[in-house]
């Protein structure tokens, strides 16, 4: 006698057409990324216009430190997302809540310690960055306020990641919109002092961001409980906020290399900036403008990669091994289409976009257009590597993506620069982007198809939940090499 089909499960990403599911899940993530970047751009405009260049330099220096410090927490959050996704795919809701509670509890304590340490060592950190004298006192005020707010802001980020692990990309998008709206309105009011509000200068910009993030976080928390979303913790479940050893072992062992991947990419970017600086102020200005466009070109690949990871984790939890290659192929195709279209548009209309940052008469505009032409298309190739890495990461293979990124960005990209600079000049920098991306693509494809990561992609779920996930006849057991 055939078993009845399982009831529809809200947030289940393992049912339905693969490409359609990926598209519907990745678009809200893409919109969230765009909103976040637009918020940063608008805030920089307010700071630069209302306070001045020194304040803009201060926020830039402070944000570099904050991004590096937050890298570890992001890694733990991504590890939690993978395990939550696997358990949710297996319909192990209690297990997903245990993981979520452990990630939140551990990250909150970790971020509180980092916030205190960062507040105390902020002067030394800014000195190590050689923050210009005029920007130093402003940067100190800004970064200390941001450190104070770090614990709840990172918990908010982890909640966002956890929701995506349960197949919900809509709720994070809604509250990212709330954050951006509040921050955009409050920034000039608190900086300049409008109406009853005092003029706070650079502290007003930081306070605006903190208020917006806090209001959005509280709103999202209320929404999660009002809608009874899967990750809400009630009664005895609140005890899950005390990190459990088994859960914590997974989060730390997987989260460290995931966070390290972000740090490796950030450090490579800083090295490139240093190389560009050696080419003179005009080239630095041109690269800065081109990087503004690069930020948006990368967004589809980041959204698709994040969506592939969440969906693949649910497939693994549900033991639908055969569909992993389907989601990977769909991610590769979607990345090529979305990133490719955006790249072509920015290449066709690059001058119109670049003059927004440089001005129509700037001699840096043709240099920036040249950079775009040589380096812009490389992100389409790099996005494919991100898709391969996303699927492997969903199976718990976290060191392989780190190795791929490290090889592509350091011995390959920087090696190409050092070997060809005397012959190519500054073009060696721009051409190193596609060279590194192609190397990453080859490594990603090779590791994805021929390494042993599939043998170890066991679902992180309980036996009871595994039996429930297999109620529709799905085979249980380890994935065999080759899928």
C-alpha positions in Angstrom: 0.0 0.0 0.0 1.4 3.4 -1.0 2.1 5.9 1.7 0.2 9.2 1.5 2.1 12.2 0.2 3.4 14.4 3.0 1.4 17.6 3.7 2.6 20.9 2.2 5.3 22.4 4.4 5.7 26.2 4.5 9.2 27.2 3.5 10.0 23.9 1.9 12.4 24.6 -1.0 12.7 21.0 -2.0 9.4 20.8 -3.9 8.4 22.2 -7.3 10.5 23.3 -10.3 14.1 23.9 -9.4 14.7 27.0 -11.5 11.5 28.7 -10.5 12.1 28.0 -6.8 15.7 29.4 -7.1 14.5 32.5 -8.9 11.7 33.2 -6.4 14.0 32.7 -3.5 17.1 34.6 -4.8 15.2 37.7 -6.0 14.3 38.9 -2.5 17.9 38.3 -1.4 19.1 40.3 -4.4 16.7 43.2 -3.5 17.9 43.1 0.2 21.5 43.4 -1.0 20.7 46.3 -3.2 18.8 48.1 -0.5 21.7 47.6 1.9 24.2 49.0 -0.5 22.0 51.9 -1.5 21.6 52.7 2.2 25.4 52.8 2.6 25.8 55.0 -0.5 23.1 57.5 0.7 24.5 57.7 4.2 28.0 58.4 2.7 26.5 61.2 0.7 24.8 62.7 3.8 28.0 62.5 5.8 30.2 64.0 3.0 27.8 66.8 2.2 26.7 67.8 5.8 30.0 67.2 7.7 32.8 67.1 5.1 35.5 64.9 3.6 37.2 64.2 6.9 34.0 62.7 8.3 33.6 60.6 5.1 37.2 59.4 5.6 36.4 58.6 9.2 33.4 56.4 8.4 35.5 54.6 5.7 38.2 53.8 8.2 35.8 52.7 10.9 33.8 50.5 8.4 36.9 48.6 7.3 37.5 47.6 11.0 33.8 46.8 11.6 33.7 44.6 8.5 36.8 42.6 9.5 35.6 42.2 13.0 32.1 41.1 11.9 33.5 38.5 9.6 33.7 35.8 12.3 30.1 36.3 13.3 29.0 36.1 9.7 30.9 32.8 9.4 29.0 31.4 12.5 25.8 32.7 11.1 26.4 31.0 7.7 27.2 27.7 9.5 24.0 28.0 11.4 22.1 28.6 8.2 23.4 25.4 6.7 22.5 23.3 9.7 19.1 25.0 10.0 18.5 24.4 6.3 19.4 20.7 6.6 17.1 20.2 9.6 14.3 22.1 8.1 14.6 20.1 4.9 14.2 17.0 7.1 11.3 18.6 8.8 13.1 18.6 12.1 11.7 21.9 13.4 12.9 21.3 17.0 16.4 20.6 15.8 16.4 23.8 13.7 15.4 25.7 16.8 18.2 24.2 18.8 20.7 25.2 16.2 19.2 28.7 16.0 19.3 29.1 19.8 22.9 28.0 20.0 24.0 30.4 17.2 22.2 33.3 18.8 23.4 32.6 22.3 27.0 32.0 21.3 27.2 34.9 18.9 25.6 37.3 21.4 28.2 36.5 24.1 31.0 36.6 21.5 29.9 39.9 20.1 29.5 41.4 23.6 33.1 40.5 24.4 34.3 41.8 21.0 32.3 45.0 21.5 34.0 45.7 24.9 37.4 44.8 23.5 36.8 46.9 20.4 35.6 49.9 22.4 38.8 49.8 24.5 41.2 49.2 21.6 39.6 51.5 19.1 42.3 54.1 19.3 45.0 51.5 18.6 43.1 50.1 15.7 42.6 53.4 14.0 46.3 54.3 14.6 47.3 51.0 13.0 45.2 51.9 9.9 47.1 55.3 9.7 43.8 57.1 10.0 44.5 60.8 9.0 44.8 63.2 11.9 41.7 65.2 10.9 39.6 62.1 10.6 40.9 60.4 13.7 38.7 61.9 16.4 35.6 61.6 14.2 36.4 58.0 13.4 36.9 57.2 17.1 33.4 58.5 18.0 31.8 56.6 15.1 33.5 53.3 15.7 32.9 53.2 19.4 29.2 53.7 18.9 29.2 51.0 16.3 31.0 48.6 18.6 28.4 49.3 21.4 25.6 48.3 19.0 27.4 45.2 17.6 25.7 42.5 19.8 22.1 43.2 18.8 23.0 44.1 15.2 24.8 40.7 14.7 21.9 38.8 16.4 19.7 40.6 13.8 21.9 39.4 11.0 21.8 35.8 12.4 18.0 35.9 12.6 17.9 37.0 9.0 20.2 34.1 8.0 18.2 31.7 10.0 15.0 32.7 8.3 16.5 32.1 5.0 17.5 28.7 6.1 13.8 28.0 6.7 13.0 29.1 3.1 11.9 32.6 4.1 13.6 35.4 2.1 10.6 37.7 2.2 10.6 38.6 5.9 14.3 39.8 5.8 13.5 41.8 2.7 10.6 43.6 4.4 12.7 44.6 7.4 15.7 45.5 5.4 13.4 48.0 3.7 12.4 49.3 7.2 16.0 49.7 8.2 16.9 51.6 5.0 13.9 53.9 5.2 14.5 54.9 8.9 18.3 55.3 8.4 17.9 57.4 5.3 15.5 59.8 7.0 17.2 60.0 10.4 20.7 60.4 9.1 20.5 64.1 8.0 18.1 64.9 10.9 20.6 63.7 13.6 23.7 64.9 11.8 22.5 68.5 11.2 20.0 68.8 14.0 16.5 69.3 12.6 13.5 70.4 14.7 13.8 69.2 18.3 16.8 67.1 17.5 20.3 68.4 18.5 23.1 68.5 15.9 25.2 65.4 16.6 27.6 65.4 13.7 29.3 62.1 13.0 27.7 60.6 16.1 24.3 61.4 14.6 25.2 59.2 11.6 26.1 56.3 13.8 23.1 56.8 16.1 20.8 56.9 13.0 22.1 53.5 11.9 21.9 52.0 15.4 18.3 53.2 15.8 17.2 52.0 12.4 18.8 48.6 13.0 17.3 48.3 16.5 13.8 49.2 15.4 14.0 46.8 12.5 15.3 44.0 14.6 12.5 44.5 17.3 9.9 44.7 14.5 11.2 41.5 12.9 11.2 39.7 16.3 7.6 40.7 16.9 6.7 39.6 13.4 8.3 36.2 13.9 6.3 35.6 17.0 3.0 37.1 15.6 3.2 34.9 12.5 4.5 31.9 14.6 7.4 31.4 12.2 9.5 28.2 12.6 12.4 29.8 14.5 10.5 31.4 17.3 11.5 30.1 20.8 8.9 29.7 23.5 8.8 28.2 27.0 11.4 25.5 27.5 12.8 26.2 24.0 14.3 29.4 25.4 16.8 27.1 27.0 18.2 26.5 23.6 19.8 29.9 23.9 22.4 28.3 26.1 24.8 26.8 23.6 24.8 23.0 23.5 28.1 21.2 23.0 27.2 19.2 20.0 25.5 22.2 18.3 28.3 24.5 19.2 31.0 22.1 17.8 29.4 22.2 14.4 28.9 26.0 14.4 32.5 26.6 15.4 34.2 24.0 13.2 32.2 25.1 10.1 31.9 28.8 11.0 35.6 29.5 11.4 36.6 28.6 7.7 33.4 30.4 6.5 34.4 33.5 8.3 38.0 33.1 7.1 36.8 33.1 3.5 35.3 36.6 4.0 38.6 37.8 5.6 40.6 36.3 2.8 38.5 38.1 0.2 38.7 41.4 2.2 42.4 41.2 2.6 42.8 40.6 -1.1 40.7 43.7 -1.8 42.9 45.8 0.5 46.0 44.5 -1.2 44.6 45.5 -4.6 43.8 49.0 -3.3 47.4 49.3 -2.2 48.6 48.4 -5.7 46.2 50.8 -7.3 47.4 53.6 -4.9 50.9 53.2 -6.3 49.5 54.2 -9.8 48.7 57.7 -8.6 45.7 59.7 -7.3 43.9 59.8 -10.7 44.0 56.0 -11.0 42.9 55.6 -7.4 39.9 57.8 -8.1 39.1 55.8 -11.3 39.3 52.5 -9.5 37.1 53.9 -6.6 34.4 54.8 -9.1 34.7 51.4 -10.9 34.4 49.6 -7.6 31.1 51.3 -6.9 29.8 49.6 -10.1 31.6 46.3 -9.3 29.6 46.2 -6.0 26.4 46.1 -7.9 27.7 43.6 -10.5 28.6 41.2 -7.8 25.1 41.3 -6.2 23.3 38.7 -8.4 26.1 36.2 -7.8 26.0 36.8 -4.1 22.2 36.4 -4.0 22.2 33.3 -6.2 25.0 31.7 -4.2 23.2 32.3 -0.9 19.9 30.9 -2.4 21.7 27.8 -3.8 23.3 27.1 -0.4 19.9 27.4 1.5 18.1 25.2 -1.1 20.9 22.6 -1.3 21.0 22.4 2.5 17.3 21.5 2.5 17.8 19.0 -0.3 20.5 17.3 1.8 18.3 17.3 4.9 15.5 15.8 2.9 18.0 13.3 1.4 17.0 14.3 -2.2 20.6 13.7 -3.4 19.7 13.6 -7.0 18.5 17.2 -7.0 21.7 18.7 -5.9 23.2 18.8 -9.4 19.9 20.3 -10.6 20.1 23.3 -8.2 23.8 23.8 -9.0 23.1 23.9 -12.8 20.2 26.2 -12.2 22.4 28.5 -10.1 25.1 28.6 -12.8 22.6 29.4 -15.5 20.9 32.1 -13.4 24.2 33.6 -12.5 25.2 33.9 -16.1 21.9 35.5 -17.1 21.5 37.9 -14.2 25.2 38.9 -13.8 25.7 38.9 -17.6 22.8 41.2 -18.3 23.9 43.6 -15.6 27.5 43.5 -16.8 26.5 44.3 -20.4 24.2 47.2 -19.3 27.0 48.7 -17.2 29.5 48.4 -20.0 27.1 50.0 -22.5 26.2 52.8 -20.1 29.4 52.9 -18.1 30.1 56.6 -18.8 26.7 57.7 -17.6 27.2 55.7 -14.4 30.8 56.7 -13.7 30.2 60.5 -14.1 27.8 60.2 -11.1 30.9 59.6 -9.0 33.6 61.4 -10.9 31.9 64.3 -12.7 31.5 64.7 -16.5 34.8 66.5 -16.9 37.0 64.3 -14.8 40.1 62.8 -16.5 39.5 59.7 -14.4 36.4 58.8 -16.4 38.2 57.2 -19.4 40.5 55.4 -17.0 37.5 54.0 -15.1 35.8 52.9 -18.3 39.0 51.1 -19.3 39.0 49.3 -15.9 35.4 48.3 -16.4 36.1 46.9 -19.9 39.0 44.7 -18.7 37.8 43.6 -15.3 34.0 44.0 -15.1 33.1 40.7 -16.9 35.2 38.7 -14.5 32.5 38.7 -11.8 30.2 36.7 -14.1 32.9 33.9 -14.1 33.5 34.3 -10.4 29.8 33.9 -9.7 30.0 30.4 -11.1 32.7 29.5 -8.5 30.4 30.9 -5.8 27.6 28.6 -6.9 29.9 25.5 -6.8 31.1 26.6 -3.4 27.6 27.2 -2.1 26.5 23.7 -2.9 29.6 22.2 -1.3 29.2 24.4 1.7 25.6 23.2 2.2 27.0 19.7 2.5 29.5 20.8 5.2 32.5 21.1 2.9 33.8 24.4 4.2 37.6 24.1 3.8 37.4 23.4 0.0 35.7 26.8 -0.9 38.2 28.6 1.4 41.1 26.9 -0.4 39.6 27.7 -3.9 39.3 31.4 -3.0 42.7 31.6 -1.4 44.4 30.1 -4.4 42.5 32.1 -7.0 43.1 35.5 -5.2 46.7 35.1 -4.0 49.1 32.9 -6.0 47.1 33.3 -9.2 45.8 36.8 -9.2 48.7 38.5 -7.4 51.2 36.1 -9.1 49.8 37.2 -12.5 50.3 40.9 -11.4 53.9 40.4 -10.3 54.8 38.4 -13.4 53.3 40.8 -16.0 53.5 44.3 -14.4 56.7 45.3 -16.1 55.2 44.5 -19.5 51.5 45.5 -18.9 51.8 48.3 -16.4 48.5 49.0 -14.6 46.6 46.7 -16.9 48.2 43.9 -15.0 46.0 44.8 -12.1 42.8 44.8 -14.1 43.6 41.7 -16.1 44.4 39.9 -12.8 40.7 39.9 -12.1 39.6 37.7 -14.9 42.7 35.5 -14.6 41.9 34.9 -10.9 38.2 34.3 -11.7 39.0 31.7 -14.4 41.3 29.9 -12.0 38.6 29.9 -9.4 36.1 28.5 -11.9 38.5 25.6 -12.9 39.2 24.8 -9.3 35.5 25.0 -8.3 34.4 22.8 -11.2 37.1 20.3 -10.4 36.5 20.1 -6.7 32.7 20.0 -7.2 32.8 17.0 -9.6 35.8 15.0 -8.5 36.6 15.6 -4.8 35.1 13.5 -2.0 32.9 16.2 -0.4 29.7 14.3 -1.3 30.7 11.3 0.8 30.6 13.4 3.9 27.4 15.3 3.2 25.3 13.7 5.9 22.2 15.5 7.1 22.6 17.2 10.5 19.4 15.9 11.9 17.9 13.4 14.4 16.9 9.8 13.6 13.2 10.6 14.3 13.2 13.6 11.9 15.1 11.5 9.3 12.3 8.9 9.4 9.7 11.6 8.9 11.6 13.1 6.0 11.7 9.6 4.4 8.0 9.1 4.8 7.4 9.7 1.1 9.9 7.0 0.1 13.1 9.0 -0.3 16.1 6.8 0.1 18.2 7.4 3.2 22.0 7.0 3.6 25.1 8.7 2.4 25.4 10.3 -1.0 27.6 8.4 -3.4 30.3 10.2 -5.3 29.0 11.7 -8.5 25.5 12.3 -7.1 
